[in-house]
């Protein structure tokens, strides 16, 4: 699924299956991604400011350059995820 650069700010994506989705540079500010499956998704340079990712699966996801300021990451699986320092 190609959602590169899309504006999904504030969207309710609870439980969404976005496995291997291309979300590079997407605006996901304040989005609800509770229990979402984002395994192997490309979230590089995405804006996840204030997003709720509680219990989401981000295993193997590319989060390089993503903004996670204020995001709720409780219970998130980040095994094998690529994150910037």
C-alpha positions, 0 to 999 in steps of 0.5 A: 500500500503506497501512502507516501506523504499522505495526510492521515493526521488524527485518523483512527487506524485502530487495529489497521493492518498496514503490513509493508505499507509505504508511509514515508513522510506521511503526516500521522500527527495524533493518529490512533494506531492502537494494536495496528500491524505495521510490520516491515512498514516504511515510516521513514521521516513520518510525523508521528507526533502525539500518535497513540501506538499502544500495543502496535506491531512495528517489528522490522519497520523503518522509523529512520528520521520519524518524529515520535515526540509525545507518541504513546509507545506503551506495549509497542513491539520494535523488534528488528525496527530501524530507528535513528539515534 
